[in-house]
């Protein structure tokens, strides 16, 4: 999948999820994990030069 995102020149990753029924601390932790654990590797994969060209 990382190759497909890069090969298609995708520059955006949209994520929609429902956190309205979660306690405030759980919502904050979810955003912290997304911003610190998910977003950086996704950004890296999308900006990395193709290795098969």
N, CA, C and O of each residue as an XYZ file, in Angstrom:
212
protein
N       0.809     -1.207      0.000
C       0.000      0.000      0.000
C       0.848      1.266      0.000
O       0.487      2.217     -0.693
N       1.956      1.333      0.738
C       2.760      2.562      0.698
C       3.214      2.899     -0.711
O       3.304      4.072     -1.073
N       3.501      1.871     -1.513
C       3.935      2.118     -2.879
C       2.802      2.736     -3.698
O       3.039      3.639     -4.500
N       1.592      2.263     -3.502
C       0.451      2.794     -4.248
C       0.227      4.262     -3.917
O      -0.007      5.069     -4.817
N       0.294      4.619     -2.642
C       0.100      6.013     -2.246
C       1.160      6.905     -2.866
O       0.860      7.998     -3.346
N       2.393      6.439     -2.855
C       3.484      7.230     -3.427
C       3.370      7.285     -4.950
O       3.511      8.355     -5.542
N       3.117      6.149     -5.583
C       3.035      6.096     -7.041
C       1.883      6.928     -7.590
O       1.955      7.442     -8.707
N       0.829      7.057     -6.807
C      -0.321      7.866     -7.220
C      -0.155      9.336     -6.848
O      -1.036     10.152     -7.115
N       0.984      9.672     -6.228
C       1.303     11.045     -5.828
C       0.264     11.615     -4.856
O      -0.120     12.781     -4.948
N      -0.178     10.773     -3.931
C      -1.129     11.235     -2.927
C      -0.416     12.166     -1.963
O       0.730     11.921     -1.587
N      -1.083     13.220     -1.568
C      -0.483     14.177     -0.652
C      -1.353     14.414      0.582
O      -1.061     15.288      1.397
N      -2.401     13.643      0.709
C      -3.325     13.859      1.820
C      -3.803     12.515      2.343
O      -4.022     11.568      1.588
N      -3.953     12.465      3.642
C      -4.500     11.291      4.313
C      -5.653     11.783      5.167
O      -5.436     12.455      6.176
N      -6.865     11.460      4.777
C      -8.043     11.894      5.532
C      -8.540     10.745      6.399
O      -8.687      9.615      5.934
N      -8.792     11.048      7.639
C      -9.290     10.055      8.577
C     -10.500     10.641      9.277
O     -10.441     11.744      9.822
N     -11.594      9.900      9.259
C     -12.803     10.326      9.945
C     -13.160      9.269     10.979
O     -13.230      8.080     10.668
N     -13.378      9.699     12.175
C     -13.756      8.761     13.227
C     -14.651      9.477     14.224
O     -14.645     10.705     14.314
N     -15.412      8.703     14.964
C     -16.365      9.253     15.923
C     -15.788      9.125     17.328
O     -15.581      8.016     17.821
N     -15.531     10.247     17.963
C     -15.003     10.246     19.330
C     -15.941     10.958     20.302
O     -15.585     11.192     21.456
N     -17.113     11.294     19.842
C     -18.018     12.098     20.672
C     -18.423     11.391     21.966
O     -18.666     12.059     22.970
N     -18.503     10.074     21.969
C     -18.928      9.367     23.174
C     -17.757      8.946     24.056
O     -17.968      8.339     25.106
N     -16.545      9.255     23.655
C     -15.382      8.943     24.470
C     -15.166     10.031     25.516
O     -15.476     11.198     25.274
N     -14.642      9.659     26.664
C     -14.293     10.679     27.657
C     -13.224     11.616     27.096
O     -12.473     11.247     26.193
N     -13.167     12.811     27.632
C     -12.227     13.828     27.142
C     -10.783     13.327     27.136
O     -10.054     13.588     26.179
N     -10.357     12.623     28.168
C      -8.973     12.140     28.239
C      -8.701     11.102     27.144
O      -7.593     11.053     26.609
N      -9.683     10.281     26.807
C      -9.507      9.297     25.734
C      -9.435      9.985     24.376
O      -8.666      9.560     23.513
N     -10.223     11.041     24.171
C     -10.148     11.796     22.912
C      -8.779     12.442     22.767
O      -8.186     12.419     21.689
N      -8.282     13.016     23.854
C      -6.960     13.655     23.815
C      -5.879     12.630     23.510
O      -4.969     12.915     22.731
N      -5.957     11.450     24.102
C      -4.966     10.396     23.856
C      -5.036      9.912     22.414
O      -4.002      9.648     21.801
N      -6.228      9.793     21.873
C      -6.398      9.375     20.480
C      -5.701     10.359     19.543
O      -4.977      9.948     18.636
N      -5.916     11.645     19.760
C      -5.274     12.664     18.922
C      -3.765     12.667     19.104
O      -3.020     12.867     18.145
N      -3.316     12.446     20.325
C      -1.874     12.388     20.601
C      -1.236     11.212     19.857
O      -0.171     11.368     19.260
N      -1.864     10.056     19.887
C      -1.332      8.882     19.187
C      -1.351      9.081     17.673
O      -0.407      8.696     16.985
N      -2.407      9.673     17.162
C      -2.495      9.933     15.727
C      -1.404     10.898     15.289
O      -0.717     10.654     14.297
N      -1.245     11.981     16.017
C      -0.256     12.990     15.644
C       1.178     12.556     15.855
O       2.066     12.969     15.109
N       1.420     11.728     16.860
C       2.787     11.334     17.165
C       3.195      9.975     16.646
O       4.378      9.730     16.409
N       2.230      9.084     16.466
C       2.576      7.724     16.065
C       2.159      7.331     14.667
O       2.762      6.438     14.072
N       1.147      7.974     14.131
C       0.632      7.601     12.814
C       1.030      8.608     11.749
O       1.541      8.230     10.695
N       0.800      9.878     12.014
C       1.060     10.904     11.001
C       2.519     10.959     10.538
O       2.746     11.041      9.330
N       3.518     10.920     11.423
C       4.900     11.012     10.941
C       5.311      9.893      9.970
O       5.908     10.196      8.938
N       5.015      8.606     10.257
C       5.396      7.577      9.287
C       4.637      7.696      7.963
O       5.196      7.435      6.898
N       3.365      8.091      8.034
C       2.593      8.266      6.796
C       3.208      9.393      5.973
O       3.376      9.253      4.761
N       3.539     10.489      6.606
C       4.162     11.604      5.904
C       5.492     11.178      5.289
O       5.803     11.539      4.154
N       6.264     10.418      6.035
C       7.548      9.937      5.530
C       7.361      9.051      4.292
O       8.081      9.195      3.304
N       6.396      8.144      4.356
C       6.149      7.256      3.218
C       5.700      8.029      1.981
O       6.060      7.675      0.858
N       4.916      9.083      2.188
C       4.401      9.835      1.047
C       5.442     10.782      0.461
O       5.285     11.213     -0.681
N       6.495     11.122      1.195
C       7.502     12.033      0.680
C       8.765     11.315      0.226
O       9.654     11.934     -0.357
N       8.850     10.028      0.484
C      10.017      9.237      0.129
C      10.083      9.034     -1.390
O       9.062      8.813     -2.041
N      11.284      9.111     -1.935
C      11.465      8.897     -3.369
C      11.229      7.427     -3.705
O      11.603      6.552     -2.924
N      10.618      7.144     -4.847
C      10.411      5.749     -5.254
C      11.747      5.023     -5.392
O      12.713      5.589     -5.905
N      11.804      3.782     -4.938
C      13.046      3.020     -5.015
C      13.108      2.164     -6.279
O      14.169      1.633     -6.608
N      12.004      2.024     -6.983
C      11.978      1.151     -8.162
C      12.072      1.909     -9.481
O      11.878      1.312    -10.541
N      12.358      3.185     -9.445
C      12.445      3.967    -10.695
C      13.864      4.022    -11.170
O      14.146      4.632    -12.202
